[in-house]
């Protein structure tokens, strides 16, 4: 639920806006984690959340300055429950031989104040500046799964005992500073620095027996500084061309490191693992080939690397150059896409649109230790949309992944043994194969 109030004021010929939000979220899932025809490792989870937020802001114009300022409040309570059911093969698939139950409750309150300004220095140059101060308080109550064996407790129902209770606070400044240069009415260049943060917090999915080195936290904030130089243009009535080069530094990078474990199956550990640097560029364009045909294309390249490592990523017992030599997970070096759309407009006011798009993504490592990885992926999508006069109905024939390129959506390493039973392999859920369908809107 959201509610917005706008109030026009004489001060700066501006507007005061208040936006209140409330949201409830509930998710219940059950997964075959070992992905084998025998029962080795199954798990269910419940995620129940309630959120409140309120933003009060002002926007106005003072001479050459467009100013925005405001306050933001956010309150969230997360109730997370997880149940791991292990070694059902030992009972003939009737019931798990071992269960592990736990999760936690996390209460979050965040307050922020922000200010931004776009200032026209002259007809061509403008200054873009902003600053934000955020303070957060978090309270965690966590029941470690490996300390609740075969007792059937459920955090969501309030029947688990919490072996970890802690609270912490974080505050941070973030912001942006840059310039925009208008070459003419259709072309402009920009350069800016910006800083953002990912909140510190706690790991509610604590399964580690070693709670000193691999415990639920707290882990600290992640800080990201981005430097970008870009170009944007309108190609008359033919389309647009945008390009950018960027350099990003990540300090105290937060990672959920998945470690194979013979007792818990998989241990999820959230740590500030490293500092990293990322270089890259991206180009995207749309171009009208005719009055009713449009070409769309994009190209991206990234080169990430570790600057400093603070966690034993490869699991060899030491933190050294071998860890720094690993590749950052889920960072495909090259991505690109190309597509076409064509419209047929009829005298009746109805329209028919045909579209096709091909996209490619390089292979990439999925896990921090570089044992799990994702294959390169090719995706071909197409569709035909018929819109009736006045837009009352739209009928679509669509197809996705028409090449039927079977690929992993993830690749998490499993232990060689779960208890006395061989497991090995990986938890590798697949993306959907070829899909063809019809829908009406």
Secondary structure, DSSP 8 states (H G I E B T S, - for coil): -EEEEEEEETGGGEEEEEEEEEEEEEEEEEEESS-SSS-SEEEEEEEEEEEEEEEEEEEEEETTEEEEEEEEEEEEEEEEEEEEEE-GGGGTTSS-SEEEEEEEEEEEEEEEEEEEEEEE-SSSEEEEEEEEEEEEEEEEEEE-GGGSBSS---GGGT----SEEEEEEEEEEEEEEEEEEESSSSEEEEEEEEEEEE--EE-S----S-HHHHSSEEE--EEEEEEEEEEEEE-TTSEEEEEEEEEEEEEEEEEEEEEEETTTEEEEEEEEEEEEEEEEEEEEEEEESSSSEEEEEEEEEEEEEEEEE-S-TT-SSS-SHHHHTS--TT--SEEEEEEEEEEEE-TTS-EEEEEEEEEEE--EE-STTSSSEE--EEEEEEEEEEE-GGGS-EEEEEEESTT----BS--EE--SEETTEE--SEE--B----EEEEEE-
